[in-house]
Amino acid sequence: MFDTAEVLLLLLFIVVFYLYNQLRITRQRFFSIERKIDCLLEEKGICFDKQTYVPKDVLMAFNLGNKLKAIRLYRQHTGATLKQAHELVNRLESN
């Protein structure tokens, strides 16, 4: 009837199809969550720089040389710890 290679090929096709479908569903969920977050940020008046994913006022404070203000603003916007905010400012500085 069917030899082993044909059965394995059929199973492989089913697994690949299943994984592709799961990836598609996950992508749809991700984009939906991303749109919701964008709406929430827009409602709160928080604008992010698309290249660094940092609030624009944090980036502006950093560019003006106000590192402490940038850290404080980042913590206010994101709820990050002092260490996380400091690491972010250091990454901005190294770029």
Salt bridges, closest charged atoms under 4 A:
ASP57 OD2 - HIS77 NE2 2.91
GLU93 OE2 - LYS67 NZ 2.19
